[in-house]
Amino acid sequence: MRSLHFVLGGARSGKSRHAERLIEAAPAPWHYIATAQAFDDEMRERIAMHRARREGAGAGAWQTRDAPLDLPGVLEKLPARETVLVDCLTLWLSNLMLNDHDPKPAAEGLLSALAAREGTTVLVSNEVGFGIVPENALARRFRDEAGFLNQKIAAVADSVTLVVAGLPMKVK
Ligand SMILES: Nc1nc2c(ncn2[C@@H]2O[C@H](COP(=O)(O)OP(=O)(O)OP(=O)(O)O)[C@@H](O)[C@H]2O)c(=O)[nH]1
């Protein structure tokens, strides 16, 4: 059955873990779409922690694909009825902006790829707007685009959860 869940939170809020729990309650196979790129040792270490956790679910339980830029294209290529976790929209947006892609049409492409899904899809994103106004223009634009993107996804999601200090709070 088609269902779309949107999980938001700050850095290290436990949002990925919560999203994985939602997925593991849905039928296997579980597809993991990673938008992060390992440019340095710190990111490699973070990614390794995520991979180790997924491996804890059993060898081959998760199938991982990278989608730093063409997230809609990667989603569309997966079987529509299978279970998918996208982690995370914030890094996808950041990759788009750093590569001079317009986030608005990219968001529309994501919405149409989501509309074609027939199974369970969980999307993870950061809620980045709680802090002070960033000093540089790119960071302000990023914060605003992240807010717009999150609103668009939340509007079409069946459920929205904000994870705070590891605790899920139901928003929708
Ligand atoms: N390329 C790649 N990235 C991955 C993989 N597994 C996880 N990631 C990325 O790891 C990123 C999340 O890393 P963290 O920095 O630990 O997340 P966080 O936001 O601080 O923490 P939580 O709120 O606890 O999830 C996501 O954007 C994923 O795309 C993988 O196998 N390959």
The ligand as a MOL file (V3000), in Angstrom:
LIG
                    3D

  0  0  0     0  0            999 V3000
M  V30 BEGIN CTAB
M  V30 COUNTS 32 34 0 0 0
M  V30 BEGIN ATOM
M  V30 1 N 27.0740 7.8800 0.4530 0
M  V30 2 C 26.5090 7.2830 1.5050 0
M  V30 3 N 25.9470 8.0630 2.4670 0
M  V30 4 C 25.3600 7.4540 3.5130 0
M  V30 5 C 25.3100 6.0340 3.6370 0
M  V30 6 N 24.6590 5.7340 4.8010 0
M  V30 7 C 24.3230 6.9330 5.3520 0
M  V30 8 N 24.7360 7.9620 4.5930 0
M  V30 9 C 24.5330 9.3920 4.8070 0
M  V30 10 O 24.7410 9.7950 6.1320 0
M  V30 11 C 24.0230 11.0130 6.3120 0
M  V30 12 C 23.5860 11.2010 7.7520 0
M  V30 13 O 24.7390 11.3140 8.5400 0
M  V30 14 P 24.7970 11.9330 10.0150 0
M  V30 15 O 25.7270 13.0890 9.9530 0
M  V30 16 O 25.1410 10.8340 10.9280 0
M  V30 17 O 23.3170 12.4040 10.3300 0
M  V30 18 P 22.7890 13.3330 11.4630 0
M  V30 19 O 21.8200 14.2340 10.7940 0
M  V30 20 O 23.8850 14.0330 12.2310 0
M  V30 21 O 22.1770 12.3470 12.5290 0
M  V30 22 P 20.7690 11.7350 12.8180 0
M  V30 23 O 19.8060 12.8330 13.1330 0
M  V30 24 O 21.0110 10.8830 14.0300 0
M  V30 25 O 20.3680 10.9260 11.6430 0
M  V30 26 C 22.8100 10.9600 5.4200 0
M  V30 27 O 22.7080 12.1440 4.6690 0
M  V30 28 C 23.0900 9.7620 4.4940 0
M  V30 29 O 22.9380 10.0950 3.1350 0
M  V30 30 C 25.8990 5.2370 2.6110 0
M  V30 31 O 25.8900 4.0200 2.6490 0
M  V30 32 N 26.4760 5.9150 1.5770 0
M  V30 END ATOM
M  V30 BEGIN BOND
M  V30 1 1 1 2
M  V30 2 2 2 3
M  V30 3 1 2 32
M  V30 4 1 3 4
M  V30 5 2 4 5
M  V30 6 1 4 8
M  V30 7 1 5 6
M  V30 8 1 5 30
M  V30 9 2 6 7
M  V30 10 1 7 8
M  V30 11 1 8 9
M  V30 12 1 9 10
M  V30 13 1 9 28
M  V30 14 1 10 11
M  V30 15 1 11 12
M  V30 16 1 11 26
M  V30 17 1 12 13
M  V30 18 1 13 14
M  V30 19 2 14 15
M  V30 20 1 14 16
M  V30 21 1 14 17
M  V30 22 1 17 18
M  V30 23 2 18 19
M  V30 24 1 18 20
M  V30 25 1 18 21
M  V30 26 1 21 22
M  V30 27 2 22 23
M  V30 28 1 22 24
M  V30 29 1 22 25
M  V30 30 1 26 27
M  V30 31 1 26 28
M  V30 32 1 28 29
M  V30 33 2 30 31
M  V30 34 1 30 32
M  V30 END BOND
M  V30 END CTAB
M  END
